[in-house]
């Protein structure tokens, strides 16, 4: 079975940085798009950043210039480098991956990691 395991969340002061990691494991043929989403209390889950298997990226306007998504295909891992963090970045961050297995392509989700930015 495919699993996504996230790490790197925590508490940071405004202006600080965090790096999130998400590693996929299991019966994987290939991984297409990977991305990071976040959900703050009382809000809908929103796309933060996305990266294709070829390295093309897109970002939410609110994080452009501050966050960088990257991936290591050899490790089946996606990263999110978050700089210049703001209190409004506080949320649970979820890793997402479109993974091809033997039978189908499926969106998988990580367990979520809390990012809290203090003012």
N, C-alpha and C positions, 0 to 999 in steps of 0.2 A: 504494500500500500504506500502511496505517496504521502509524504509529510513535509510541511514547511515549518521550520523552527526559527523563531526570531530572537534576537538579542540586541542589547545596546541602549535600551530605554533607561530613563532615570530622571532625576531632578537636576535642573541647571538654572543658573541665573540668566536673566535677560542679557542678550549679547553673547552668550556662550555658545558652545557647539556640542553636538552629539553625533555619533555615527551608528546607524542601525544596520544590522545584518540579517539576512534571511537565507537559509540554506535548505534546498530541496533534496530529498532523498527518497529512494524507493525504486519501483519498476518504471523507469523513465526512458522513453525513446528519445525525446527531445523536448525542449522548453521553448515556447514561442515568446510572447510578450510577458514581461514581469513588471510589477508595479507596486507602489505604496499608496495606501489609502489611509485616511484618518477620520475619526469620529469623536467630536467633543460632546460633552453632556448637552442634551437637548437639541442636537443637530443631526442632520443626515450624514451618512458616510460620504466622503468626497475624495475624488482622485487628487493625489498630491503630485505624483510623478510616475512616468511610464517609460519603459525601455524595451525595444524590440530585440530579437535575437541578433540582429546585425548592429545594434548599438544606437539606433535612432531614438531620440528622447523627446518627451514633451512634459511640461510642467504646468501646474496650476499657476495662474497669474500671481497669486498671493505669495508664492515661494520662489518665483523666478529671481535669479541672481543671488539667492541665499542657499538653496538646496541643490545638491547634485546627486543624480542617480547613476549608478554604474553596475556592471555585472562581471562576474568571472565565470564564463561558460564551462571551463574545466572543472570548477568547483560547484556548479549549479547554484550559485549564490548571487544575490542581488544586494546592493548596499544603498543606503541613503545618508549622505553627508549633509548635516544640517548645521549651518553657520548663522550667526547673527540672529539667534533665536529670540522670539517675541512671546509674551504671555499668550497671545492669541494662537500660537502654535500648540498650546497644550491640548492634548488629545490622546486617545489610544490609536496607535499606528499599526496597520495591518498590512502584511505582505500578501501579494497576490501573484499567481503564476498560471499561465495557460500551458498545461503540460499534456503532451501526447504520450499515452501509454499503449499497451498492446491492443486495446480494444476501442479506445476513444480519446478525444481531446476533451479535457475538463479543466475548469477553473478551480484552483485550490487556494485555500486561505491559511495564513499563519494564525497563531493563537492570539496575537495582539501584544503590543508592548506599550506601556504607559510612558509618555513624555510629558513632563511637567516643567513649565518655565515660570519662574518666579519673577516678579517685578521689583 
